[in-house]
Amino acid sequence: MSLLQIRDVPDETRRALKARAAADGRSLNAYLLDLLRREVARPSVAEVLQRAAGRAERSTAPALSALQAARDERQEEPGGAAPR
């Protein structure tokens, strides 16, 4: 395991973290270690966007063309919406 040191933590912040750890029945070290583990387990915004871009469907038609085609299909259906 590695040692991690954080400098210049305001006293107010340290007191608040220590109080939260005590309220949870844990040491400040255990509380902060859990906090760090949870943070690392969540993907970053960049990672989420990268995954979403990899999953996105690629289209050669503009979005407005697709919307118009869907509207036209609804118009052709029996009982379809009236034109605007």
C-alpha angles and dihedrals in degrees: 000000000000131000116238121194125190116199131203097023106167114244091237091056093047091050092050092049092046090051091050091049091049091048087054091049094244138112119259089249093053091045093051093044090054090047091053093047091052091049093051092047091061116079117242121246089254091053092050092049092047091052091046091051090052091053098043117115114240118227130191093199123076116253092244090059091053091049092049091049090052091049091049090052091052090050091054094051117096107264090015121162117282117253116264 
